Amino acid sequence: MFKGYIIEVLINERRVKKAEVYRFANIQKATLDNIIKGTNIPNCNTLEKIADFFNVPIDIFFERDINIKDNTMYNGNVIKQLLLDKKVPNKELLRYIGTEANASLAQIVNGNPTVKRLEKVADFFGVSMDTFFEREKPFKQTGISKNDDTLYYIEKIELLEKIIKEKDERIKLLENVNQLLTKHT
């Protein structure tokens, strides 16, 4: 879930003015205030601009993995590739994100999806949000057949280890944010 208050933590930590952030992101001051409060969920372009301003990965706003690789724009084709790599039918993904319309998948792949919807897609595939911005390479499924249980379970173990590592990093980030918030109060 998107955590807008982390933007305010970054503003205080980096000692920048809110005006610098909303001008860089090309949004109104009230919009930034509402994003921070959590009453407004930014679209992907806005969120990427805010992340770029602070030079942090997008996943920091979701308390996810915070390893940054590079700064490229949203690439919805990564979703198509993940569907192919993992041999998942489009309808299964659409059901998971709460819609049945194929037009919705086209909007996610070709358009500017909401952060909330993109987060569901990341959760579905078990990947970092930065994967869709090509800041992190997606988890590649090795070519296995259904008869090869050993490779299948090795792959599952590796994925679970990655998820545990991300959760540990989220906990560490939460502890740091909590520590910063207690210092400021």
Backbone bond lengths (Angstrom), bond angles and torsions (degrees), N, CA, C in turn:
res aa  C-N    CA-C-N  psi(-1)  N-CA   C-N-CA  omega(-1)  CA-C   N-CA-C  phi
1 M - - - 1.443 - - 1.532 108.81 -
2 F 1.325 115.65 140.87 1.456 122.50 -178.06 1.527 110.46 -65.86
3 K 1.327 116.14 133.93 1.467 122.67 -179.48 1.527 109.04 -118.40
4 G 1.321 116.73 88.76 1.460 121.76 -176.96 1.517 114.24 -63.99
5 Y 1.326 117.45 -27.97 1.463 120.21 -177.88 1.526 112.05 -62.23
6 I 1.323 116.90 -20.65 1.466 120.04 179.50 1.526 109.99 -64.17
7 I 1.335 117.18 -28.82 1.467 120.43 176.61 1.522 109.53 -61.93
8 E 1.331 116.36 -43.71 1.464 119.48 179.23 1.524 111.13 -65.52
9 V 1.318 116.59 -38.26 1.467 120.12 176.45 1.529 109.44 -59.93
10 L 1.328 116.84 -44.02 1.468 120.65 179.08 1.529 111.31 -65.71
11 I 1.325 117.14 -39.33 1.468 121.00 177.88 1.525 109.85 -59.18
12 N 1.333 116.18 -46.99 1.468 120.24 -179.96 1.521 112.00 -68.63
13 E 1.329 115.72 -41.99 1.460 120.90 -177.89 1.531 111.40 -65.18
14 R 1.320 116.96 -40.96 1.473 121.68 -177.53 1.524 112.24 -89.29
15 R 1.323 115.88 -5.85 1.464 122.27 179.10 1.528 112.10 55.55
16 V 1.316 114.59 52.25 1.462 120.93 175.84 1.523 108.11 -114.19
17 K 1.300 115.54 163.43 1.460 120.38 179.01 1.526 109.76 -91.15
18 K 1.327 115.19 146.91 1.466 119.73 177.44 1.527 110.49 -57.19
19 A 1.334 115.81 -35.28 1.467 119.92 -178.87 1.525 111.17 -58.64
20 E 1.322 117.18 -37.80 1.464 120.46 178.35 1.527 110.17 -62.70
21 V 1.319 116.00 -40.81 1.464 120.85 -177.27 1.522 110.60 -68.03
22 Y 1.346 117.62 -50.76 1.467 117.92 -175.59 1.521 112.05 -70.32
23 R 1.322 117.62 -29.11 1.473 118.84 175.04 1.528 110.66 -68.90
24 F 1.332 116.40 -43.50 1.463 120.51 179.60 1.527 110.71 -62.34
25 A 1.333 116.18 -39.92 1.471 121.21 -178.87 1.529 112.20 -81.05
26 N 1.349 116.06 -6.99 1.461 121.87 179.11 1.533 111.51 60.02
27 I 1.342 115.14 47.05 1.465 121.74 177.18 1.524 108.81 -130.62
28 Q 1.306 116.80 167.85 1.459 122.21 178.47 1.530 110.41 -78.22
29 K 1.328 116.11 156.97 1.467 121.19 178.34 1.529 110.21 -59.09
30 A 1.331 116.48 -44.00 1.473 120.44 -179.40 1.525 111.06 -62.05
31 T 1.324 116.75 -35.87 1.468 120.42 178.54 1.518 110.09 -64.14
32 L 1.339 116.42 -45.62 1.466 119.83 178.34 1.528 110.34 -61.92
33 D 1.327 117.13 -43.62 1.469 120.07 178.54 1.529 111.07 -58.89
34 N 1.323 116.67 -42.56 1.468 120.43 179.56 1.526 112.05 -69.19
35 I 1.324 117.32 -34.03 1.466 120.47 175.72 1.524 109.29 -64.35
36 I 1.317 116.64 -44.24 1.466 121.11 179.79 1.529 110.38 -63.06
37 K 1.342 116.93 -41.51 1.470 121.12 179.37 1.520 112.55 -70.19
38 G 1.330 116.11 -20.80 1.459 119.95 -178.34 1.515 113.55 91.46
39 T 1.334 117.35 7.27 1.462 120.05 178.67 1.523 112.03 -88.41
40 N 1.323 116.86 -9.04 1.463 122.37 177.79 1.526 107.41 -133.72
41 I 1.314 116.77 124.11 1.466 121.28 177.22 1.527 106.84 -96.62
42 P 1.330 117.99 122.37 1.468 119.49 -176.76 1.522 112.14 -72.20
43 N 1.342 115.40 156.92 1.460 118.43 172.52 1.530 108.12 -79.25
44 C 1.304 116.41 173.60 1.473 120.66 -174.48 1.520 112.80 -62.44
45 N 1.340 117.05 -39.79 1.466 119.20 -179.29 1.521 111.24 -62.57
46 T 1.323 116.49 -45.25 1.463 120.60 179.87 1.521 110.69 -64.20
47 L 1.313 116.41 -44.78 1.460 119.74 -179.27 1.524 110.93 -62.93
48 E 1.325 116.25 -39.81 1.466 118.89 179.19 1.527 110.85 -64.96
49 K 1.330 117.25 -39.39 1.467 120.31 178.44 1.527 110.77 -63.34
50 I 1.324 116.79 -41.66 1.468 120.12 178.89 1.523 110.10 -64.74
51 A 1.329 116.80 -43.51 1.469 120.53 177.94 1.524 110.43 -62.13
52 D 1.328 116.92 -41.32 1.464 120.62 178.89 1.526 111.23 -65.12
53 F 1.327 116.82 -38.08 1.463 120.16 179.13 1.526 110.56 -57.69
54 F 1.330 116.12 -44.60 1.462 120.46 -178.75 1.527 112.72 -88.76
55 N 1.334 116.25 -3.32 1.468 121.92 -177.28 1.530 110.85 55.05
56 V 1.333 114.53 49.44 1.466 121.52 178.07 1.522 108.36 -127.54
57 P 1.327 117.30 158.88 1.461 119.05 175.59 1.526 110.65 -72.99
58 I 1.292 115.90 153.23 1.464 121.99 179.19 1.524 110.95 -59.36
59 D 1.318 116.32 -35.24 1.463 120.41 -176.01 1.520 113.74 -62.52
60 I 1.316 118.24 -16.98 1.467 119.29 178.40 1.531 109.82 -61.72
61 F 1.337 116.91 -30.44 1.465 120.75 -179.78 1.526 112.56 -78.20
62 F 1.329 116.16 -2.76 1.456 122.07 177.12 1.521 110.35 -120.08
63 E 1.331 115.39 8.21 1.464 122.20 -177.95 1.522 110.45 54.90
64 R 1.318 114.41 47.04 1.460 121.89 177.94 1.514 109.40 -112.96
65 D 1.328 115.09 -169.37 1.462 122.93 179.25 1.525 109.77 -49.46
66 I 1.338 117.76 134.58 1.458 120.66 -176.10 1.524 113.25 -117.00
67 N 1.323 118.46 29.15 1.459 121.20 175.70 1.516 109.12 -87.23
68 I 1.333 116.55 118.37 1.460 120.09 -178.23 1.518 110.05 -96.44
69 K 1.322 117.24 138.41 1.460 121.60 179.55 1.529 110.09 -108.21
70 D 1.314 117.58 -58.06 1.458 121.91 179.30 1.519 108.98 -157.88
71 N 1.319 116.49 -179.54 1.461 120.72 -175.51 1.525 110.92 -120.17
72 T 1.318 118.47 88.38 1.452 121.65 177.05 1.516 109.24 -117.31
73 M 1.304 116.08 165.37 1.457 121.92 -176.62 1.533 111.30 -77.03
74 Y 1.322 114.67 165.62 1.467 122.44 178.72 1.523 110.28 -57.17
75 N 1.318 116.20 134.48 1.460 122.01 178.42 1.523 108.53 -130.36
76 G 1.316 116.08 97.75 1.460 121.51 -179.31 1.516 113.75 -66.86
77 N 1.330 116.95 -17.97 1.465 119.46 178.79 1.521 111.73 -64.75
78 V 1.320 117.00 -19.41 1.465 120.65 175.66 1.529 109.30 -60.67
79 I 1.327 117.10 -35.73 1.466 121.22 178.94 1.528 109.85 -63.98
80 K 1.335 116.19 -45.10 1.470 119.61 177.30 1.525 110.49 -58.46
81 Q 1.337 115.91 -43.08 1.462 120.03 -178.64 1.530 111.24 -65.70
82 L 1.328 116.94 -40.10 1.467 120.04 177.65 1.526 110.86 -63.73
83 L 1.329 116.78 -40.51 1.467 120.32 177.43 1.527 110.55 -59.86
84 L 1.333 116.03 -42.54 1.467 120.16 178.98 1.527 111.55 -69.20
85 D 1.343 116.27 -47.80 1.468 120.72 -177.37 1.522 111.97 -60.28
86 K 1.317 115.65 -40.38 1.464 119.50 -176.20 1.527 112.16 -93.07
87 K 1.332 115.84 -0.40 1.469 122.21 178.04 1.532 111.43 54.62
88 V 1.333 114.50 48.09 1.460 121.64 -179.13 1.529 108.34 -105.57
89 P 1.336 118.05 130.60 1.464 119.80 176.40 1.535 111.00 -67.47
90 N 1.326 116.22 144.71 1.468 121.27 179.01 1.522 111.55 -53.12
91 K 1.333 116.46 -41.10 1.467 121.07 -176.33 1.527 112.18 -61.51
92 E 1.328 116.98 -32.30 1.464 120.03 178.97 1.533 110.50 -66.07
93 L 1.317 116.63 -43.25 1.466 120.73 176.59 1.522 110.17 -64.27
94 L 1.330 117.13 -46.01 1.462 120.85 -179.21 1.524 111.78 -60.87
95 R 1.328 116.99 -39.95 1.464 121.16 177.16 1.528 109.97 -62.43
96 Y 1.334 116.52 -41.95 1.463 120.80 -178.25 1.528 111.70 -63.49
97 I 1.326 116.35 -39.59 1.466 118.40 -178.35 1.527 112.48 -85.22
98 G 1.341 116.09 -1.78 1.459 119.67 171.74 1.511 115.44 93.50
99 T 1.315 117.21 27.71 1.459 120.16 176.55 1.519 108.91 -146.03
100 E 1.310 116.52 156.51 1.467 120.85 179.85 1.525 111.39 -115.15
101 A 1.321 117.85 -6.62 1.461 121.04 -173.68 1.524 111.52 -81.73
102 N 1.325 116.31 128.77 1.460 120.44 176.47 1.520 111.48 -63.20
103 A 1.337 116.83 -26.17 1.461 120.32 177.27 1.524 110.47 -60.84
104 S 1.330 116.96 -32.97 1.462 120.60 179.36 1.521 111.24 -63.63
105 L 1.328 117.07 -39.56 1.463 120.24 178.28 1.525 109.77 -65.30
106 A 1.320 116.90 -41.13 1.467 120.33 177.76 1.523 110.56 -62.04
107 Q 1.333 117.41 -39.20 1.463 120.80 178.03 1.522 110.99 -64.27
108 I 1.314 116.84 -39.58 1.463 120.53 -179.91 1.525 110.17 -68.62
109 V 1.314 116.62 -43.26 1.466 120.79 -176.51 1.524 111.35 -73.62
110 N 1.327 117.41 -44.81 1.467 121.07 -171.99 1.518 114.52 -99.82
111 G 1.316 117.52 -14.82 1.453 119.81 -172.53 1.510 114.08 -107.60
112 N 1.311 113.70 -147.60 1.452 122.50 -179.11 1.529 107.03 -121.90
113 P 1.335 117.32 81.30 1.466 119.67 -175.15 1.524 111.74 -68.19
114 T 1.318 114.79 158.04 1.459 118.55 175.49 1.522 108.70 -69.44
115 V 1.294 114.88 155.48 1.459 120.58 179.10 1.521 110.15 -61.98
116 K 1.329 116.03 -38.69 1.465 120.80 -179.38 1.530 110.99 -59.71
117 R 1.326 116.23 -44.42 1.465 120.58 -179.64 1.532 110.31 -69.10
118 L 1.329 117.14 -41.81 1.463 120.59 -179.48 1.528 110.79 -65.77
119 E 1.324 116.47 -33.45 1.469 119.81 176.93 1.531 110.42 -63.38
120 K 1.332 116.84 -39.85 1.470 120.11 177.54 1.523 110.85 -62.95
121 V 1.328 116.60 -38.86 1.466 120.56 178.60 1.529 109.64 -64.70
122 A 1.340 116.86 -42.85 1.472 120.67 178.29 1.524 110.53 -61.67
123 D 1.323 116.76 -42.72 1.464 120.52 178.46 1.527 111.13 -63.95
124 F 1.319 116.70 -39.77 1.459 121.50 179.89 1.528 110.82 -58.91
125 F 1.326 115.96 -45.01 1.462 120.09 -177.99 1.525 112.80 -87.02
126 G 1.338 117.40 -11.56 1.461 120.10 -178.15 1.515 112.24 70.05
127 V 1.342 116.16 36.99 1.460 120.78 -179.18 1.520 109.94 -121.47
128 S 1.304 115.19 166.41 1.450 122.81 176.66 1.528 109.77 -72.83
129 M 1.330 117.86 150.34 1.467 121.63 175.05 1.524 110.38 -59.87
130 D 1.318 116.61 -33.14 1.460 120.52 -179.10 1.521 112.36 -63.75
131 T 1.310 117.66 -17.80 1.463 121.59 177.05 1.524 110.35 -57.00
132 F 1.339 117.49 -39.32 1.459 121.87 -176.55 1.524 112.59 -76.65
133 F 1.311 116.11 -9.81 1.460 121.40 176.26 1.524 109.85 -109.36
134 E 1.323 114.51 10.56 1.456 123.97 179.95 1.524 112.05 54.36
135 R 1.320 115.04 33.82 1.458 120.79 173.36 1.517 109.69 -89.25
136 E 1.304 115.81 -18.49 1.462 122.08 178.45 1.514 106.64 -142.08
137 K 1.300 116.89 138.19 1.460 119.89 179.92 1.523 109.34 -73.69
138 P 1.346 117.52 138.37 1.459 119.69 179.36 1.518 111.60 -66.60
139 F 1.314 114.48 155.51 1.461 120.54 176.80 1.509 107.55 -64.26
140 K 1.320 117.26 118.93 1.463 121.70 -178.03 1.516 109.61 -92.73
141 Q 1.306 115.13 125.78 1.462 120.29 176.15 1.520 107.58 -79.30
142 T 1.322 115.97 131.21 1.455 118.89 177.24 1.511 108.33 -73.84
143 G 1.325 115.63 152.24 1.457 119.28 -179.81 1.513 110.60 -70.53
144 I 1.301 116.55 101.58 1.464 120.18 -179.13 1.512 109.42 -124.51
145 S 1.275 115.23 152.19 1.461 119.61 174.33 1.518 108.05 -97.34
146 K 1.304 115.98 162.24 1.462 119.79 -179.50 1.520 111.70 -66.42
147 N 1.327 117.24 -16.85 1.462 120.92 179.86 1.521 112.48 -80.80
148 D 1.313 117.09 -16.80 1.460 120.35 -174.93 1.530 109.82 -96.88
149 D 1.329 116.02 80.73 1.459 121.68 -177.15 1.519 112.83 -63.98
150 T 1.324 118.34 -34.52 1.462 121.47 -177.31 1.522 110.82 -60.84
151 L 1.317 117.53 -51.37 1.464 120.36 179.34 1.520 111.27 -63.67
152 Y 1.322 116.22 -37.25 1.457 120.39 178.90 1.531 110.37 -59.90
153 Y 1.333 116.86 -46.73 1.460 120.22 -178.58 1.523 112.08 -71.61
154 I 1.310 117.80 -33.92 1.468 120.23 175.43 1.529 109.29 -61.58
155 E 1.326 115.88 -43.84 1.462 120.59 178.43 1.528 110.85 -61.29
156 K 1.314 116.64 -44.42 1.467 120.83 179.21 1.528 111.31 -62.57
157 I 1.324 117.08 -41.53 1.466 121.28 179.21 1.523 110.07 -62.88
158 E 1.334 116.82 -44.13 1.464 120.19 178.84 1.524 111.00 -61.22
159 L 1.320 116.81 -41.90 1.457 120.64 178.92 1.524 110.81 -64.87
160 L 1.323 117.42 -43.00 1.468 120.65 178.36 1.523 111.37 -63.98
161 E 1.329 117.17 -39.16 1.464 120.19 176.91 1.523 110.84 -62.73
162 K 1.330 116.58 -39.06 1.460 120.74 177.80 1.527 110.17 -64.02
163 I 1.324 116.72 -43.14 1.465 120.76 179.65 1.526 110.65 -63.66
164 I 1.328 117.20 -42.07 1.470 120.95 178.25 1.522 110.09 -61.97
165 K 1.331 116.67 -42.78 1.467 120.61 178.87 1.527 110.23 -61.10
166 E 1.344 116.71 -44.43 1.460 120.22 178.76 1.527 110.99 -62.44
167 K 1.325 116.90 -40.76 1.469 120.01 179.13 1.526 110.72 -64.51
168 D 1.343 117.47 -40.63 1.462 120.84 176.62 1.523 110.73 -60.52
169 E 1.337 116.17 -41.07 1.461 119.93 178.74 1.524 111.08 -67.94
170 R 1.332 117.37 -35.80 1.465 120.54 175.96 1.522 110.57 -63.02
171 I 1.327 115.88 -43.40 1.467 120.20 178.89 1.516 109.91 -60.93
172 K 1.332 116.40 -44.50 1.467 120.93 179.28 1.524 110.16 -61.52
173 L 1.340 116.57 -43.49 1.456 120.58 178.56 1.523 110.73 -62.78
174 L 1.330 117.26 -43.73 1.464 120.92 178.06 1.521 111.52 -60.36
175 E 1.319 115.99 -42.08 1.458 119.77 177.84 1.521 110.69 -62.15
176 N 1.334 117.40 -41.38 1.464 121.11 178.71 1.521 111.48 -66.21
177 V 1.338 116.55 -42.85 1.459 120.51 178.31 1.522 109.80 -63.98
178 N 1.330 116.92 -43.68 1.457 121.34 178.12 1.526 110.71 -59.89
179 Q 1.326 115.90 -43.47 1.463 120.76 179.28 1.529 110.45 -62.61
180 L 1.337 116.98 -42.70 1.463 120.65 178.17 1.522 111.24 -64.29
181 L 1.321 115.98 -41.74 1.461 119.61 -179.31 1.522 111.73 -66.39
182 T 1.327 117.40 -37.96 1.466 119.31 178.87 1.518 111.11 -69.92
183 K 1.323 117.94 -30.06 1.468 121.08 176.55 1.521 111.09 -67.92
184 H 1.350 116.17 -34.67 1.461 121.03 -175.87 1.519 112.81 -84.94
185 T 1.333 117.72 -7.57 1.475 118.66 -179.53 1.498 111.39 -105.03
